[in-house]
Amino acid sequence: MYEVYIDGASAGNPGLSGAGIFIKGNNVVEGYSIPLGVMNNHLAEIHALIHALEICIEKNYTVVSFRTDSKIVCDSIEKEFVKRSEFKPFLQKALTLIQSFDLFFIKWIPEKNNQQADRLARAAIHKN
């Protein structure tokens, strides 16, 4: 099983944003800093999820446990629902990608337990 830590960060709301992805498991340790352009923090969080899902699919990681400090992202995936219409296409994309996995879990964690993904997300802001 691969543990996938994700975080989105924005310098302003909206502002320059980045996604941080930290993956470990099966003798693998990987980190990704992905610049996202200008968006709000909630959108950056869901983009981090989508990018992480795509990376795991590309690398054929079929059993994954995602960790996020975003309750909105975690709740949206678990309930398969978002209130705001601007997030609906991103939720649908994530749910479609999730179907590619043999096992997929997502869990909310406190920010203090997501520091590696947070550092990667903040570094991605500066890559914009």
SULLIN-V86638 format. One record per residue. RES is the residue in one small letter. PSI is psi in whole degrees, -180 to 180 (none if undefined). D_FIRST is the distance of its C-alpha to the first C-alpha in Angstrom with 1 decimal. Layout:
{{RES | PSI | D_FIRST} {RES | PSI | D_FIRST}}
This chain:
{{m | 141 | 0.0} {y | 133 | 3.8} {e | 127 | 6.6} {v | 114 | 9.6} {y | 129 | 13.0} {i | 150 | 15.9} {d | 146 | 19.7} {g | 147 | 22.9} {a | 146 | 26.2} {s | 139 | 29.8} {a | 83 | 33.0} {g | 167 | 35.2} {n | 85 | 34.7} {p | 166 | 34.8} {g | -178 | 34.5} {l | 136 | 32.7} {s | 162 | 29.0} {g | 157 | 25.7} {a | 137 | 21.9} {g | 132 | 19.6} {i | 126 | 15.9} {f | 123 | 13.9} {i | 133 | 10.4} {k | 150 | 8.8} {g | 152 | 6.2} {n | 49 | 7.0} {n | 26 | 10.6} {v | 134 | 10.6} {v | 116 | 12.5} {e | 146 | 14.1} {g | 141 | 16.6} {y | 134 | 18.6} {s | 112 | 22.0} {i | 114 | 23.3} {p | 141 | 26.9} {l | -2 | 27.6} {g | -155 | 31.4} {v | 125 | 33.3} {m | 173 | 31.7} {n | 169 | 31.3} {n | -40 | 28.5} {h | -39 | 27.1} {l | -37 | 27.0} {a | -38 | 25.3} {e | -45 | 22.5} {i | -32 | 22.0} {h | -37 | 22.3} {a | -43 | 19.6} {l | -49 | 17.3} {i | -45 | 18.7} {h | -41 | 18.4} {a | -41 | 14.7} {l | -45 | 14.1} {e | -40 | 16.4} {i | -46 | 14.8} {c | -39 | 11.3} {i | -45 | 13.5} {e | -37 | 15.6} {k | 2 | 13.0} {n | 37 | 11.6} {y | 104 | 8.0} {t | -14 | 8.0} {v | 110 | 5.1} {v | 148 | 5.5} {s | 110 | 7.1} {f | 144 | 10.4} {r | 132 | 12.9} {t | 149 | 16.6} {d | 11 | 19.9} {s | 109 | 21.6} {k | -34 | 22.6} {i | -47 | 24.1} {v | -48 | 21.0} {c | -50 | 19.0} {d | -40 | 22.0} {s | -42 | 22.7} {i | -46 | 19.4} {e | -39 | 19.5} {k | -10 | 23.2} {e | 44 | 23.2} {f | 140 | 26.4} {v | 146 | 28.0} {k | -46 | 31.6} {r | 128 | 32.5} {s | -30 | 33.3} {e | -21 | 32.3} {f | -15 | 28.6} {k | -45 | 28.6} {p | -33 | 28.1} {f | -38 | 25.1} {l | -46 | 23.6} {q | -42 | 24.3} {k | -45 | 22.7} {a | -46 | 19.4} {l | -37 | 19.6} {t | -44 | 20.3} {l | -39 | 17.4} {i | -30 | 15.0} {q | -15 | 16.4} {s | -14 | 14.9} {f | 148 | 11.3} {d | -43 | 10.6} {l | 133 | 8.9} {f | 130 | 9.7} {f | 149 | 10.4} {i | 139 | 12.7} {k | 138 | 14.3} {w | 137 | 17.5} {i | 155 | 17.8} {p | 154 | 21.1} {e | -39 | 22.2} {k | -20 | 22.4} {n | 7 | 18.6} {n | 31 | 18.1} {q | -35 | 20.5} {q | -44 | 18.7} {a | -37 | 18.2} {d | -45 | 21.7} {r | -41 | 23.2} {l | -39 | 21.7} {a | -42 | 23.1} {r | -36 | 26.4} {a | -34 | 26.6} {a | -31 | 26.2} {i | -41 | 29.2} {h | -12 | 31.4} {k | -13 | 30.3} {n | none | 32.0}}
